[in-house]
């Protein structure tokens, strides 16, 4: 691939799981190593949404699911080596993701900001040939937390109990716990007791205090760290995300005049983004990034307003990106649309359904 000099101003920052890979690595780990793990993870993920979006628990941020599941992984003898091996054997890319990252890196500084564990991100970086030093992710030394043999039985009891609790959800318009059905409120109360009283008082509770997943405000902080290191401005950032963990970063970038893109996102992402992408191939992201880098946000928005193959031709994409994109998207041209108050409800629904078709029903429904 012919490389051009990176743009002196623009910066490309992307979430990983969703825009780059199809995995939900944490979900897959729990499903593989813990009995009834899919149900357990889904419950904790919904609990995460409630704490972050409804309760707004002090010190809690979207994505902290990734620390809440750790005591249970430890109870079932998962180690750093097991996590790394599992991740390397089960990394599943979005089609075109490797090419997308190569194209964006050829035109501007490119970073990945992910809630994922570092064991998974090391594996993914190997697959896509991306420098790990340009990744922000959840640092984890799982083996550090030892001496909990006597606590494992109790943790397994908690996991079994939790897997039998009523399913959690967020009714439309819910603004407080009182807006949830009674059985859900009782389940949330029991989860509060398990995590913040019982597990927190155990030796393994140290893991809840020390592990800090890169989600919510920490993703926004990562964006600020990137622009600070490069001596740039947030208005020059194109940020791509797909979930509740990207909301704070979306808000920062959008407020600063940068570009925010939801790629096969859930409702949280669509409501905070300026651009919605529904695509089975990640190369479309590189097309948007190339135009953003070369011509700026206003010209890109103009392209999106008349999004079709003919409009792409007018913007004179450089080769080989142009040929790659048109070849990949010849059969199914991706949907790219600007978000406004008139189409938001429609796009939330369309994106949620498309997300599930691409990543699977279980993963696609997670926050």
C-alpha atoms as a printed R data frame, in Angstrom:
    type eleno elety resid chain resno       x       y      z
1   ATOM     1    CA   UNK     A     1   0.000   0.000  0.000
2   ATOM     2    CA   UNK     A     2   1.312   3.452 -0.939
3   ATOM     3    CA   UNK     A     3   1.469   5.641  2.115
4   ATOM     4    CA   UNK     A     4   0.979   9.400  2.164
5   ATOM     5    CA   UNK     A     5   2.272  11.690  4.884
6   ATOM     6    CA   UNK     A     6  -0.031  11.713  7.911
7   ATOM     7    CA   UNK     A     7  -2.275  14.784  8.177
8   ATOM     8    CA   UNK     A     8  -0.660  17.415 10.393
9   ATOM     9    CA   UNK     A     9  -3.904  18.216 12.207
10  ATOM    10    CA   UNK     A    10  -6.539  15.478 12.145
11  ATOM    11    CA   UNK     A    11  -6.623  12.516 14.539
12  ATOM    12    CA   UNK     A    12  -8.553   9.251 14.197
13  ATOM    13    CA   UNK     A    13  -9.678   7.503 17.403
14  ATOM    14    CA   UNK     A    14 -11.835   4.385 17.477
15  ATOM    15    CA   UNK     A    15 -13.378   2.023 19.946
16  ATOM    16    CA   UNK     A    16 -12.396  -1.584 19.286
17  ATOM    17    CA   UNK     A    17 -15.208  -4.070 19.865
18  ATOM    18    CA   UNK     A    18 -17.829  -3.150 17.291
19  ATOM    19    CA   UNK     A    19 -15.982  -0.791 14.939
20  ATOM    20    CA   UNK     A    20 -12.902  -3.062 14.626
21  ATOM    21    CA   UNK     A    21 -13.905  -6.512 15.881
22  ATOM    22    CA   UNK     A    22 -17.119  -8.482 16.291
23  ATOM    23    CA   UNK     A    23 -16.103  -9.773 19.703
24  ATOM    24    CA   UNK     A    24 -17.368  -8.934 23.119
25  ATOM    25    CA   UNK     A    25 -14.349 -10.554 24.699
26  ATOM    26    CA   UNK     A    26 -15.509 -10.204 28.302
27  ATOM    27    CA   UNK     A    27 -18.919 -11.705 27.484
28  ATOM    28    CA   UNK     A    28 -17.223 -14.565 25.652
29  ATOM    29    CA   UNK     A    29 -14.829 -15.241 28.554
30  ATOM    30    CA   UNK     A    30 -17.671 -15.426 31.066
31  ATOM    31    CA   UNK     A    31 -19.767 -17.585 28.728
32  ATOM    32    CA   UNK     A    32 -16.866 -20.002 28.253
33  ATOM    33    CA   UNK     A    33 -15.590 -20.396 31.816
34  ATOM    34    CA   UNK     A    34 -18.575 -19.780 34.124
35  ATOM    35    CA   UNK     A    35 -21.728 -21.934 34.274
36  ATOM    36    CA   UNK     A    36 -24.737 -19.960 32.994
37  ATOM    37    CA   UNK     A    37 -22.166 -17.336 32.062
38  ATOM    38    CA   UNK     A    38 -24.189 -15.719 29.261
39  ATOM    39    CA   UNK     A    39 -27.065 -14.983 31.590
40  ATOM    40    CA   UNK     A    40 -24.721 -13.841 34.356
41  ATOM    41    CA   UNK     A    41 -22.848 -11.431 32.097
42  ATOM    42    CA   UNK     A    42 -26.049 -10.037 30.574
43  ATOM    43    CA   UNK     A    43 -27.452  -9.376 34.055
44  ATOM    44    CA   UNK     A    44 -24.285  -7.590 35.183
45  ATOM    45    CA   UNK     A    45 -24.139  -5.592 31.948
46  ATOM    46    CA   UNK     A    46 -27.727  -4.391 32.446
47  ATOM    47    CA   UNK     A    47 -26.883  -3.594 36.067
48  ATOM    48    CA   UNK     A    48 -23.949  -1.562 34.731
49  ATOM    49    CA   UNK     A    49 -26.331   0.413 32.484
50  ATOM    50    CA   UNK     A    50 -28.619   1.123 35.438
51  ATOM    51    CA   UNK     A    51 -25.800   2.267 37.740
52  ATOM    52    CA   UNK     A    52 -24.230   4.470 35.058
53  ATOM    53    CA   UNK     A    53 -27.350   5.860 33.367
54  ATOM    54    CA   UNK     A    54 -30.077   5.848 36.034
55  ATOM    55    CA   UNK     A    55 -28.525   5.717 39.516
56  ATOM    56    CA   UNK     A    56 -25.366   7.588 38.485
57  ATOM    57    CA   UNK     A    57 -23.565   5.916 41.372
58  ATOM    58    CA   UNK     A    58 -20.659   8.009 42.644
59  ATOM    59    CA   UNK     A    59 -17.332   6.717 41.328
60  ATOM    60    CA   UNK     A    60 -19.034   4.338 38.897
61  ATOM    61    CA   UNK     A    61 -18.710   4.628 35.127
62  ATOM    62    CA   UNK     A    62 -20.132   2.870 32.097
63  ATOM    63    CA   UNK     A    63 -18.070  -0.210 31.310
64  ATOM    64    CA   UNK     A    64 -17.304  -1.149 34.910
65  ATOM    65    CA   UNK     A    65 -18.949  -4.481 34.066
66  ATOM    66    CA   UNK     A    66 -15.387  -5.501 33.251
67  ATOM    67    CA   UNK     A    67 -14.350  -5.250 36.885
68  ATOM    68    CA   UNK     A    68 -17.565  -6.670 38.323
69  ATOM    69    CA   UNK     A    69 -17.101  -9.981 36.497
70  ATOM    70    CA   UNK     A    70 -13.502 -10.472 37.645
71  ATOM    71    CA   UNK     A    71 -14.196 -12.053 41.064
72  ATOM    72    CA   UNK     A    72 -16.213 -14.750 39.296
73  ATOM    73    CA   UNK     A    73 -13.517 -15.411 36.699
74  ATOM    74    CA   UNK     A    74 -11.069 -15.823 39.587
75  ATOM    75    CA   UNK     A    75 -13.459 -18.212 41.339
76  ATOM    76    CA   UNK     A    76 -13.406 -20.427 38.247
77  ATOM    77    CA   UNK     A    77  -9.586 -20.368 38.049
78  ATOM    78    CA   UNK     A    78  -9.187 -18.132 35.007
79  ATOM    79    CA   UNK     A    79  -5.649 -16.730 34.753
80  ATOM    80    CA   UNK     A    80  -3.880 -14.111 32.656
81  ATOM    81    CA   UNK     A    81  -2.451 -16.870 30.475
82  ATOM    82    CA   UNK     A    82  -5.894 -18.424 29.956
83  ATOM    83    CA   UNK     A    83  -7.333 -15.020 29.016
84  ATOM    84    CA   UNK     A    84  -4.515 -14.360 26.558
85  ATOM    85    CA   UNK     A    85  -4.792 -17.800 24.972
86  ATOM    86    CA   UNK     A    86  -8.571 -17.602 24.706
87  ATOM    87    CA   UNK     A    87  -8.376 -14.129 23.178
88  ATOM    88    CA   UNK     A    88  -5.768 -15.087 20.582
89  ATOM    89    CA   UNK     A    89  -7.800 -18.126 19.495
90  ATOM    90    CA   UNK     A    90 -11.142 -16.322 19.330
91  ATOM    91    CA   UNK     A    91 -10.422 -12.875 17.891
92  ATOM    92    CA   UNK     A    92 -13.039 -12.168 15.233
93  ATOM    93    CA   UNK     A    93 -12.541  -9.039 13.124
94  ATOM    94    CA   UNK     A    94 -15.102  -6.939 11.367
95  ATOM    95    CA   UNK     A    95 -14.485  -7.579  7.653
96  ATOM    96    CA   UNK     A    96 -12.210  -4.860  6.318
97  ATOM    97    CA   UNK     A    97 -10.973  -3.821  9.779
98  ATOM    98    CA   UNK     A    98  -7.299  -4.467  9.080
99  ATOM    99    CA   UNK     A    99  -7.481  -2.516  5.838
100 ATOM   100    CA   UNK     A   100  -9.409   0.289  7.535
101 ATOM   101    CA   UNK     A   101  -6.728   0.767 10.165
102 ATOM   102    CA   UNK     A   102  -3.985   0.666  7.531
103 ATOM   103    CA   UNK     A   103  -5.737   3.369  5.510
104 ATOM   104    CA   UNK     A   104  -6.359   5.651  8.486
105 ATOM   105    CA   UNK     A   105  -2.798   5.247  9.748
106 ATOM   106    CA   UNK     A   106  -1.520   6.280  6.304
107 ATOM   107    CA   UNK     A   107  -3.307   9.629  6.509
108 ATOM   108    CA   UNK     A   108  -3.347  10.670 10.172
109 ATOM   109    CA   UNK     A   109  -2.364   9.581 13.685
110 ATOM   110    CA   UNK     A   110  -4.603   6.649 14.653
111 ATOM   111    CA   UNK     A   111  -5.470   5.338 18.109
112 ATOM   112    CA   UNK     A   112  -7.743   2.710 19.636
113 ATOM   113    CA   UNK     A   113  -9.505   3.503 22.915
114 ATOM   114    CA   UNK     A   114 -11.165   0.374 24.275
115 ATOM   115    CA   UNK     A   115 -12.778  -0.869 27.471
116 ATOM   116    CA   UNK     A   116 -11.406  -4.332 26.588
117 ATOM   117    CA   UNK     A   117  -8.814  -6.065 28.741
118 ATOM   118    CA   UNK     A   118  -5.200  -5.686 27.684
119 ATOM   119    CA   UNK     A   119  -4.918  -9.463 27.126
120 ATOM   120    CA   UNK     A   120  -7.490  -9.197 24.340
121 ATOM   121    CA   UNK     A   121  -6.010  -6.002 22.899
122 ATOM   122    CA   UNK     A   122  -2.559  -7.588 22.648
123 ATOM   123    CA   UNK     A   123  -4.127 -10.439 20.673
124 ATOM   124    CA   UNK     A   124  -6.056  -8.093 18.409
125 ATOM   125    CA   UNK     A   125  -3.039  -5.896 17.727
126 ATOM   126    CA   UNK     A   126  -1.160  -8.973 16.574
127 ATOM   127    CA   UNK     A   127  -3.931  -9.862 14.137
128 ATOM   128    CA   UNK     A   128  -4.331  -6.383 12.609
129 ATOM   129    CA   UNK     A   129  -0.648  -5.387 12.877
130 ATOM   130    CA   UNK     A   130  -1.453  -2.341 15.001
131 ATOM   131    CA   UNK     A   131   1.042  -0.878 17.520
132 ATOM   132    CA   UNK     A   132  -0.060  -1.666 21.062
133 ATOM   133    CA   UNK     A   133   1.557   1.564 22.268
134 ATOM   134    CA   UNK     A   134  -1.229   3.417 20.424
135 ATOM   135    CA   UNK     A   135  -3.945   1.597 22.401
136 ATOM   136    CA   UNK     A   136  -5.748   2.716 25.557
137 ATOM   137    CA   UNK     A   137  -7.415  -0.236 27.297
138 ATOM   138    CA   UNK     A   138  -8.181  -1.833 30.671
139 ATOM   139    CA   UNK     A   139  -4.966  -2.878 32.371
140 ATOM   140    CA   UNK     A   140  -5.302  -6.126 34.266
141 ATOM   141    CA   UNK     A   141  -2.961  -8.390 36.218
142 ATOM   142    CA   UNK     A   142  -5.474 -11.056 37.201
143 ATOM   143    CA   UNK     A   143  -2.823 -13.343 38.681
144 ATOM   144    CA   UNK     A   144  -1.959 -10.670 41.221
145 ATOM   145    CA   UNK     A   145  -5.112 -11.439 43.185
146 ATOM   146    CA   UNK     A   146  -4.174 -14.597 45.067
147 ATOM   147    CA   UNK     A   147  -5.008 -16.188 48.392
148 ATOM   148    CA   UNK     A   148  -8.749 -16.406 47.760
149 ATOM   149    CA   UNK     A   149  -9.146 -20.200 47.832
150 ATOM   150    CA   UNK     A   150 -11.506 -20.042 50.800
151 ATOM   151    CA   UNK     A   151 -13.679 -17.463 49.019
152 ATOM   152    CA   UNK     A   152 -14.231 -19.349 45.769
153 ATOM   153    CA   UNK     A   153 -17.172 -21.421 47.000
154 ATOM   154    CA   UNK     A   154 -18.987 -18.306 48.200
155 ATOM   155    CA   UNK     A   155 -18.316 -16.501 44.905
156 ATOM   156    CA   UNK     A   156 -19.721 -19.450 42.990
157 ATOM   157    CA   UNK     A   157 -22.837 -19.302 45.174
158 ATOM   158    CA   UNK     A   158 -23.220 -15.624 44.315
159 ATOM   159    CA   UNK     A   159 -22.855 -16.388 40.609
160 ATOM   160    CA   UNK     A   160 -25.504 -19.100 40.800
161 ATOM   161    CA   UNK     A   161 -27.873 -16.847 42.736
162 ATOM   162    CA   UNK     A   162 -27.360 -13.956 40.324
163 ATOM   163    CA   UNK     A   163 -28.003 -16.104 37.264
164 ATOM   164    CA   UNK     A   164 -31.481 -16.798 38.689
165 ATOM   165    CA   UNK     A   165 -32.419 -13.154 39.344
166 ATOM   166    CA   UNK     A   166 -35.044 -11.535 37.102
167 ATOM   167    CA   UNK     A   167 -33.712 -10.084 33.858
168 ATOM   168    CA   UNK     A   168 -32.960  -6.351 34.033
169 ATOM   169    CA   UNK     A   169 -33.872  -3.718 31.497
170 ATOM   170    CA   UNK     A   170 -34.411   0.000 31.092
171 ATOM   171    CA   UNK     A   171 -38.014   0.912 30.286
172 ATOM   172    CA   UNK     A   172 -38.354   3.770 27.810
173 ATOM   173    CA   UNK     A   173 -38.192   7.087 29.622
174 ATOM   174    CA   UNK     A   174 -36.895   5.620 32.908
175 ATOM   175    CA   UNK     A   175 -35.129   8.300 34.942
176 ATOM   176    CA   UNK     A   176 -34.879   6.685 38.375
177 ATOM   177    CA   UNK     A   177 -35.042   3.310 40.081
178 ATOM   178    CA   UNK     A   178 -38.664   4.024 40.905
179 ATOM   179    CA   UNK     A   179 -39.417   3.837 37.180
180 ATOM   180    CA   UNK     A   180 -38.367   0.163 37.136
181 ATOM   181    CA   UNK     A   181 -40.801  -2.694 37.876
182 ATOM   182    CA   UNK     A   182 -40.751  -3.898 41.487
183 ATOM   183    CA   UNK     A   183 -38.978  -7.184 40.727
184 ATOM   184    CA   UNK     A   184 -36.223  -5.311 38.888
185 ATOM   185    CA   UNK     A   185 -35.772  -2.895 41.788
186 ATOM   186    CA   UNK     A   186 -35.436  -5.852 44.150
187 ATOM   187    CA   UNK     A   187 -32.860  -7.461 41.850
188 ATOM   188    CA   UNK     A   188 -30.849  -4.223 41.731
189 ATOM   189    CA   UNK     A   189 -30.981  -4.015 45.528
190 ATOM   190    CA   UNK     A   190 -29.678  -7.569 45.836
191 ATOM   191    CA   UNK     A   191 -26.874  -6.867 43.344
192 ATOM   192    CA   UNK     A   192 -25.929  -3.783 45.359
193 ATOM   193    CA   UNK     A   193 -25.623  -5.980 48.442
194 ATOM   194    CA   UNK     A   194 -23.582  -8.654 46.652
195 ATOM   195    CA   UNK     A   195 -21.080  -6.291 45.055
196 ATOM   196    CA   UNK     A   196 -20.777  -3.341 47.401
197 ATOM   197    CA   UNK     A   197 -21.202  -5.072 50.759
198 ATOM   198    CA   UNK     A   198 -20.421  -8.772 50.531
199 ATOM   199    CA   UNK     A   199 -17.781  -9.058 47.794
200 ATOM   200    CA   UNK     A   200 -16.251  -5.693 48.706
201 ATOM   201    CA   UNK     A   201 -15.622  -6.976 52.250
202 ATOM   202    CA   UNK     A   202 -13.886 -10.124 50.981
203 ATOM   203    CA   UNK     A   203 -10.215 -10.413 50.084
204 ATOM   204    CA   UNK     A   204 -11.137 -10.513 46.376
205 ATOM   205    CA   UNK     A   205 -12.923  -7.197 46.875
206 ATOM   206    CA   UNK     A   206  -9.552  -5.554 46.337
207 ATOM   207    CA   UNK     A   207 -10.013  -6.204 42.610
208 ATOM   208    CA   UNK     A   208 -13.117  -3.969 42.553
209 ATOM   209    CA   UNK     A   209 -11.120  -1.117 44.079
210 ATOM   210    CA   UNK     A   210  -8.016  -1.441 41.943
211 ATOM   211    CA   UNK     A   211  -9.113  -2.360 38.402
212 ATOM   212    CA   UNK     A   212 -10.359   0.660 36.460
213 ATOM   213    CA   UNK     A   213 -11.911  -0.218 33.090
214 ATOM   214    CA   UNK     A   214 -11.418   2.346 30.322
215 ATOM   215    CA   UNK     A   215 -15.029   3.345 29.828
216 ATOM   216    CA   UNK     A   216 -17.168   6.439 30.260
217 ATOM   217    CA   UNK     A   217 -15.122   9.362 31.561
218 ATOM   218    CA   UNK     A   218 -11.865   7.442 31.090
219 ATOM   219    CA   UNK     A   219 -12.466   7.231 27.330
220 ATOM   220    CA   UNK     A   220 -12.921  11.003 27.277
221 ATOM   221    CA   UNK     A   221  -9.724  11.344 29.316
222 ATOM   222    CA   UNK     A   222  -7.923   9.117 26.787
223 ATOM   223    CA   UNK     A   223  -9.038  11.426 23.958
224 ATOM   224    CA   UNK     A   224  -7.683  14.401 25.873
225 ATOM   225    CA   UNK     A   225  -4.424  12.559 26.526
226 ATOM   226    CA   UNK     A   226  -4.005  11.808 22.808
227 ATOM   227    CA   UNK     A   227  -4.547  15.405 21.709
228 ATOM   228    CA   UNK     A   228  -2.316  16.621 24.512
229 ATOM   229    CA   UNK     A   229   0.568  14.357 23.475
230 ATOM   230    CA   UNK     A   230   0.198  15.450 19.857
231 ATOM   231    CA   UNK     A   231  -0.260  19.124 20.784
232 ATOM   232    CA   UNK     A   232  -3.512  19.243 18.817
233 ATOM   233    CA   UNK     A   233  -7.095  20.230 19.578
234 ATOM   234    CA   UNK     A   234 -10.114  17.990 20.201
235 ATOM   235    CA   UNK     A   235 -11.930  19.679 17.302
236 ATOM   236    CA   UNK     A   236  -9.564  17.803 14.986
237 ATOM   237    CA   UNK     A   237 -10.623  14.368 16.309
238 ATOM   238    CA   UNK     A   238 -12.815  11.869 14.480
239 ATOM   239    CA   UNK     A   239 -14.138   9.469 17.124
240 ATOM   240    CA   UNK     A   240 -15.863   6.193 16.238
241 ATOM   241    CA   UNK     A   241 -17.820   4.258 18.874
242 ATOM   242    CA   UNK     A   242 -20.808   1.985 19.343
243 ATOM   243    CA   UNK     A   243 -21.977   1.780 22.959
244 ATOM   244    CA   UNK     A   244 -22.665   3.430 26.304
245 ATOM   245    CA   UNK     A   245 -18.939   3.343 27.124
246 ATOM   246    CA   UNK     A   246 -18.365   5.861 24.295
247 ATOM   247    CA   UNK     A   247 -20.927   8.430 25.431
248 ATOM   248    CA   UNK     A   248 -18.501  10.639 27.395
249 ATOM   249    CA   UNK     A   249 -15.975  10.616 24.554
250 ATOM   250    CA   UNK     A   250 -18.736  11.422 22.048
251 ATOM   251    CA   UNK     A   251 -19.887  14.346 24.187
252 ATOM   252    CA   UNK     A   252 -16.360  15.722 24.549
253 ATOM   253    CA   UNK     A   253 -15.540  15.480 20.846
254 ATOM   254    CA   UNK     A   254 -18.896  16.809 19.665
255 ATOM   255    CA   UNK     A   255 -18.837  19.706 22.127
256 ATOM   256    CA   UNK     A   256 -15.346  20.614 20.878
257 ATOM   257    CA   UNK     A   257 -16.343  20.607 17.202
258 ATOM   258    CA   UNK     A   258 -14.848  17.240 16.234
259 ATOM   259    CA   UNK     A   259 -16.651  14.453 14.398
260 ATOM   260    CA   UNK     A   260 -18.583  11.673 16.173
261 ATOM   261    CA   UNK     A   261 -19.564   8.487 14.340
262 ATOM   262    CA   UNK     A   262 -21.718   5.611 15.587
263 ATOM   263    CA   UNK     A   263 -20.673   2.398 13.830
264 ATOM   264    CA   UNK     A   264 -23.411  -0.236 14.161
265 ATOM   265    CA   UNK     A   265 -24.124   1.381 17.500
266 ATOM   266    CA   UNK     A   266 -26.766   0.835 20.138
267 ATOM   267    CA   UNK     A   267 -29.195   3.527 21.266
268 ATOM   268    CA   UNK     A   268 -26.658   5.187 23.570
269 ATOM   269    CA   UNK     A   269 -24.222   5.681 20.699
270 ATOM   270    CA   UNK     A   270 -26.765   6.788 18.095
271 ATOM   271    CA   UNK     A   271 -28.257   9.424 20.396
272 ATOM   272    CA   UNK     A   272 -24.843  11.017 21.002
273 ATOM   273    CA   UNK     A   273 -23.343  10.750 17.501
274 ATOM   274    CA   UNK     A   274 -23.603  13.107 14.524
275 ATOM   275    CA   UNK     A   275 -23.215  10.346 11.950
276 ATOM   276    CA   UNK     A   276 -24.689   6.844 11.938
277 ATOM   277    CA   UNK     A   277 -23.052   4.049  9.928
278 ATOM   278    CA   UNK     A   278 -24.683   0.666  9.329
279 ATOM   279    CA   UNK     A   279 -22.220  -1.570  7.553
280 ATOM   280    CA   UNK     A   280 -21.019  -5.149  7.356
281 ATOM   281    CA   UNK     A   281 -17.533  -3.905  6.415
282 ATOM   282    CA   UNK     A   282 -15.254  -1.487  8.286
283 ATOM   283    CA   UNK     A   283 -13.657   0.047  5.181
284 ATOM   284    CA   UNK     A   284 -16.475   2.597  5.014
285 ATOM   285    CA   UNK     A   285 -14.953   4.122  8.160
286 ATOM   286    CA   UNK     A   286 -11.700   4.678  6.289
287 ATOM   287    CA   UNK     A   287 -13.605   6.491  3.521
288 ATOM   288    CA   UNK     A   288 -15.168   8.870  6.025
289 ATOM   289    CA   UNK     A   289 -11.805   9.324  7.758
290 ATOM   290    CA   UNK     A   290 -10.002  10.060  4.478
291 ATOM   291    CA   UNK     A   291 -12.409  12.825  3.536
292 ATOM   292    CA   UNK     A   292 -12.392  14.220  7.087
293 ATOM   293    CA   UNK     A   293  -8.599  14.239  7.028
294 ATOM   294    CA   UNK     A   294  -8.172  15.763  3.577
295 ATOM   295    CA   UNK     A   295 -11.169  18.083  3.236
296 ATOM   296    CA   UNK     A   296 -12.493  18.625  6.748
297 ATOM   297    CA   UNK     A   297 -15.742  18.044  8.622
298 ATOM   298    CA   UNK     A   298 -17.964  20.404  6.602
299 ATOM   299    CA   UNK     A   299 -17.129  18.747  3.284
300 ATOM   300    CA   UNK     A   300 -17.647  15.310  4.790
301 ATOM   301    CA   UNK     A   301 -21.064  16.298  6.092
302 ATOM   302    CA   UNK     A   302 -21.944  17.536  2.606
303 ATOM   303    CA   UNK     A   303 -20.996  14.142  1.171
304 ATOM   304    CA   UNK     A   304 -23.119  12.326  3.737
305 ATOM   305    CA   UNK     A   305 -26.165  14.450  2.872
306 ATOM   306    CA   UNK     A   306 -26.061  12.993 -0.664
307 ATOM   307    CA   UNK     A   307 -24.552   9.614  0.271
308 ATOM   308    CA   UNK     A   308 -24.447   7.308 -2.767
309 ATOM   309    CA   UNK     A   309 -21.787   5.803 -5.083
310 ATOM   310    CA   UNK     A   310 -21.925   8.789 -7.433
311 ATOM   311    CA   UNK     A   311 -21.262  11.207 -4.578
312 ATOM   312    CA   UNK     A   312 -18.219   9.175 -3.592
313 ATOM   313    CA   UNK     A   313 -16.836   9.658 -7.106
314 ATOM   314    CA   UNK     A   314 -17.054  13.446 -6.768
315 ATOM   315    CA   UNK     A   315 -14.785  13.487 -3.744
316 ATOM   316    CA   UNK     A   316 -11.910  11.872 -5.648
317 ATOM   317    CA   UNK     A   317 -10.820   9.305 -3.135
318 ATOM   318    CA   UNK     A   318  -7.214   8.289 -3.530
319 ATOM   319    CA   UNK     A   319  -6.291   4.815 -4.666
320 ATOM   320    CA   UNK     A   320  -6.206   2.110 -3.461
321 ATOM   321    CA   UNK     A   321  -8.905   3.118 -0.942
322 ATOM   322    CA   UNK     A   322 -11.412   4.043 -3.643
323 ATOM   323    CA   UNK     A   323 -11.106   0.712 -5.473
324 ATOM   324    CA   UNK     A   324 -11.162  -1.236 -2.209
325 ATOM   325    CA   UNK     A   325 -14.310   0.493 -1.005
326 ATOM   326    CA   UNK     A   326 -16.237   0.262 -4.265
327 ATOM   327    CA   UNK     A   327 -15.272  -3.388 -4.691
328 ATOM   328    CA   UNK     A   328 -16.364  -4.333 -1.192
329 ATOM   329    CA   UNK     A   329 -19.564  -2.314 -1.237
330 ATOM   330    CA   UNK     A   330 -20.698  -3.062 -4.785
331 ATOM   331    CA   UNK     A   331 -23.259  -5.625 -3.638
332 ATOM   332    CA   UNK     A   332 -24.477  -3.790 -0.531
333 ATOM   333    CA   UNK     A   333 -23.733  -0.082 -0.237
334 ATOM   334    CA   UNK     A   334 -23.464   0.846  3.472
335 ATOM   335    CA   UNK     A   335 -25.965   3.183  5.096
336 ATOM   336    CA   UNK     A   336 -24.446   6.462  6.304
337 ATOM   337    CA   UNK     A   337 -26.754   9.182  7.600
338 ATOM   338    CA   UNK     A   338 -26.597  12.375  9.635
339 ATOM   339    CA   UNK     A   339 -28.505  12.215 12.914
340 ATOM   340    CA   UNK     A   340 -31.120  14.825 13.778
341 ATOM   341    CA   UNK     A   341 -34.131  15.055 16.077
342 ATOM   342    CA   UNK     A   342 -36.466  13.993 13.252
343 ATOM   343    CA   UNK     A   343 -34.722  10.727 12.334
344 ATOM   344    CA   UNK     A   344 -33.121   9.764 15.647
345 ATOM   345    CA   UNK     A   345 -35.836   7.382 16.803
346 ATOM   346    CA   UNK     A   346 -35.802   5.614 13.433
347 ATOM   347    CA   UNK     A   347 -32.000   5.358 13.389
348 ATOM   348    CA   UNK     A   348 -31.874   4.027 16.959
349 ATOM   349    CA   UNK     A   349 -34.183   1.187 15.940
350 ATOM   350    CA   UNK     A   350 -32.453   0.477 12.619
351 ATOM   351    CA   UNK     A   351 -28.983   0.527 14.132
352 ATOM   352    CA   UNK     A   352 -29.971  -1.724 17.045
353 ATOM   353    CA   UNK     A   353 -31.410  -4.314 14.661
354 ATOM   354    CA   UNK     A   354 -28.477  -4.116 12.279
355 ATOM   355    CA   UNK     A   355 -26.046  -4.388 15.199
356 ATOM   356    CA   UNK     A   356 -27.642  -7.678 16.274
357 ATOM   357    CA   UNK     A   357 -27.522  -9.037 12.721
358 ATOM   358    CA   UNK     A   358 -23.774  -8.324 12.509
359 ATOM   359    CA   UNK     A   359 -22.604  -9.296 16.003
360 ATOM   360    CA   UNK     A   360 -25.266 -11.789 17.063
361 ATOM   361    CA   UNK     A   361 -28.353 -11.423 19.205
362 ATOM   362    CA   UNK     A   362 -26.699 -11.845 22.622
363 ATOM   363    CA   UNK     A   363 -23.799  -9.439 22.078
364 ATOM   364    CA   UNK     A   364 -25.818  -7.008 19.985
365 ATOM   365    CA   UNK     A   365 -28.316  -6.413 22.801
366 ATOM   366    CA   UNK     A   366 -25.652  -5.451 25.363
367 ATOM   367    CA   UNK     A   367 -25.168  -1.824 26.362
